[in-house]
Amino acid sequence: MTQFQAREDGWAATARVGVVVPHADVGPETELQAMAPRDVSVHGSRVHFGAMRPGGEMDPKIPHDPVRAFIDPPFIDDAVELLAASPLDSIALGFTSSAYVLGADGEQKLFERLAERTRGIPLTGTTHAAAAGFTALGAERIALVNPPWFDDELSALGASYFDERGFDVVHHAPCGLPSNQKLITPEALVHWIETAVAPHQPQAVLVAGNGIRAVGTIAGLEERLGFPVLTANQVLFWHALHLAGGSGAAARITEYGSLFSVRPESEGAGMGVAVGAAA
């Protein structure tokens, strides 16, 4: 009898990353899985977001009340707890605008609250991860490219968040693209960044908003611009992998920016939420 050879089935993952996303948004899971090595798996949990309708439709500018409600208890707390019941290595909050409205101190309080529900699994969020990424890259002068569905007030709150974290925000604005997830193309995003952002001469740029199609532009943009490009889902995944002890897996990601060639300043328990081991 010949020896039985089982085919790859995904069970032998070296790292399992959970991600919490708005209920009608497929962007974060799509981009994380696109970047993931074959031995890294991504597992989603959903929270209702009042600014999104079935099919992912949104208003041209999202109101702020649903943004705040997304991170109010109990729904995100329950989603995190249910996700943490799985044998995961880290959990990521795939929602940028909540951290913008909370500010750096408010985000930390959110992390501390959610850490009570994570069973000790480390947790991070997009803006928290972006701050760690900028620091690892040695970038102090930064630019923020926000989704077109962010209004000017929300964009300014994002700049204030990074000001609180000690960065010099040389440019921030909603990008001038169609306010519809399905209509944003990589080519249009690249053109916007080259014409509207690069002249401000940042040391690095963050394409914020986990629902904006962006990871496919990173490598080409870095080659053209000559400075690091971070995107919401890229930096979230980078940080989540390091929190998960997956430094080796992160280093094997070579097509999604220079960020994956560096490590956060400190790795392991102290790098994420103080209790547990960005919306």
DAURBEL-V672310 format. One record per pair of residues at least 6 apart in sequence whose ideal C-beta (glycine too) atoms are under 7 Angstrom apart, sorted by sequence separation. I is the first residue (numbers start at 1). J is the second residue. D is the distance in whole Angstrom. If there is no record, write none. Layout:
BEGIN
I,J,D  I,J,D
END
This chain:
BEGIN
36,42,6  52,58,6  70,76,7  163,169,6  178,184,7  222,228,6  254,260,7  271,277,7  21,28,5  51,58,6  84,91,6  162,169,5  177,184,5  207,214,4  222,229,5  253,260,4  264,271,5  21,29,6  51,59,7  83,91,6  99,107,5  102,110,6  115,123,6  134,142,6  197,205,6  221,229,5  241,249,5  242,250,6  269,277,4  19,28,5  33,42,5  114,123,6  146,155,5  241,250,4  251,260,7  268,277,7  19,29,6  32,42,5  159,169,4  250,260,5  51,62,4  80,91,6  177,188,5  218,229,5  51,63,6  111,123,6  146,158,6  177,189,7  193,205,7  238,250,6  19,32,6  29,42,6  159,172,4  218,231,6  144,158,5  158,172,6  17,32,7  29,44,5  51,66,4  144,159,6  177,192,6  50,66,3  176,192,6  215,231,6  218,234,6  247,263,6  49,66,6  155,172,5  175,192,5  214,231,4  107,125,6  155,173,6  215,233,6  50,69,6  155,174,6  215,234,5  107,127,7  142,162,6  176,196,7  247,267,7  49,70,5  107,128,6  238,259,5  242,263,6  210,232,4  234,256,6  238,260,6  242,264,5  17,40,7  19,42,6  21,44,6  23,46,4  47,70,6  151,174,7  204,227,6  209,232,6  210,233,6  234,257,6  23,47,6  150,174,5  203,227,6  204,228,4  205,229,6  206,230,5  207,231,4  208,232,5  235,259,6  14,39,5  15,40,5  16,41,5  17,42,5  18,43,5  19,44,5  20,45,5  21,46,6  22,47,7  23,48,5  70,95,6  142,167,5  144,169,6  189,214,6  202,227,7  205,230,7  207,232,7  234,259,6  239,264,7  242,267,6  13,39,6  14,40,7  23,49,6  99,125,6  142,168,7  146,172,7  148,174,5  171,197,6  204,230,6  12,39,7  13,40,6  16,43,6  18,45,6  20,47,6  22,49,4  25,52,7  48,75,6  71,98,4  91,118,6  99,126,7  140,167,6  141,168,5  142,169,6  143,170,6  146,173,7  147,174,7  148,175,6  186,213,7  190,217,5  198,225,6  13,41,4  24,52,4  47,75,5  70,98,5  99,127,4  140,168,6  142,170,7  143,171,4  144,172,4  146,174,5  147,175,7  184,212,6  189,217,6  193,221,6  229,257,6  243,271,6  23,52,7  24,53,7  47,76,5  141,170,5  143,172,7  146,175,7  148,177,5  171,200,4  184,213,5  228,257,7  230,259,6  242,271,7  243,272,5  22,52,6  24,54,6  67,97,5  91,121,6  96,126,5  145,175,5  148,178,7  149,179,5  170,200,5  181,211,5  186,216,5  190,220,7  194,224,7  228,258,5  10,41,6  24,55,7  25,56,6  67,98,6  71,102,7  90,121,6  95,126,7  96,127,6  148,179,4  171,202,7  186,217,5  190,221,6  228,259,6  24,56,5  47,79,5  90,122,5  91,123,4  92,124,6  93,125,4  94,126,7  170,202,5  46,79,7  68,101,6  84,117,6  88,121,6  93,126,7  134,167,6  45,79,5  67,101,6  80,114,5  84,118,5  127,161,6  131,165,5  243,277,6  84,119,5  222,257,6  81,117,4  219,255,6  222,258,6  45,82,6  64,101,6  77,114,6  80,117,5  84,121,5  219,256,7  45,83,4  80,118,6  218,256,5  219,257,6  71,110,6  218,257,4  43,83,7  77,117,5  215,256,6  43,86,6  43,88,7  22,70,7  145,193,6  158,208,6  145,197,6  97,150,7  100,154,6  143,197,5  20,76,7  101,157,6  97,154,6  100,157,4  103,160,7  104,161,6  143,200,6  100,158,4  103,161,6  20,79,5  143,202,4  150,209,7  20,80,6  104,164,4  142,202,5  145,205,6  100,161,6  103,164,6  104,165,6  141,202,5  142,203,7  145,206,7  99,161,6  141,203,5  142,204,5  143,205,4  144,206,5  145,207,5  146,208,5  147,209,4  20,83,7  140,203,6  142,205,7  145,208,7  146,209,6  139,203,4  142,206,6  144,208,6  147,211,7  18,83,4  139,204,4  147,212,5  28,94,4  137,204,6  18,86,7  18,88,5  134,204,6  16,87,7  17,88,7  16,88,5  17,89,7  16,89,5  17,90,5  18,91,4  19,92,5  20,93,5  21,94,4  22,95,6  15,89,5  18,92,7  20,94,6  17,92,6  19,94,5  130,206,5  126,210,6  62,149,5  61,149,6  60,149,7  139,228,6  61,151,5  64,154,7  58,149,6  137,228,5  133,230,5  130,230,6  133,235,5  130,235,5  133,238,6  126,232,5  129,235,5  129,236,5  132,239,6  126,235,7  129,238,7  126,236,5  129,239,3  96,208,5  124,236,7  96,209,5  96,210,6  95,210,6  124,239,5  94,210,4  124,240,6  60,179,4  124,243,6  122,243,4  137,259,7  56,181,6  137,262,6  133,259,5  136,262,4  136,263,6  136,264,5  136,265,6  135,265,6  132,264,5  96,232,5  94,233,7  94,236,6  92,236,5  92,240,4  124,272,5  130,278,6  123,272,6  129,278,5  90,240,4  122,272,4  123,273,5  128,278,3  122,273,7  127,278,4  126,278,5  90,243,4  123,276,5  125,278,3  126,279,6  27,181,7  90,244,4  122,276,5  124,278,6  125,279,5  89,244,3  121,276,6  122,277,3  89,245,7  120,276,6  89,246,7  115,273,5  118,276,5  115,275,4  112,273,7  115,276,4  111,273,4  112,275,6  107,278,6  99,278,5  35,215,6  99,279,6  34,215,6  98,279,4  28,210,5  27,210,6  96,279,6  27,211,5  31,215,5  95,279,3  93,278,7  25,211,5  27,213,7  93,279,4  35,234,7  32,233,6  31,233,4  35,237,6  28,233,5  32,237,5  40,246,7  71,279,6  40,249,5  70,279,7  39,249,7  37,249,5  37,252,5  37,253,7  35,253,6  17,237,7  35,256,5  17,240,5  17,241,7  15,241,6  17,244,6  15,244,5  15,246,4  14,246,7  15,249,5  14,249,6
END
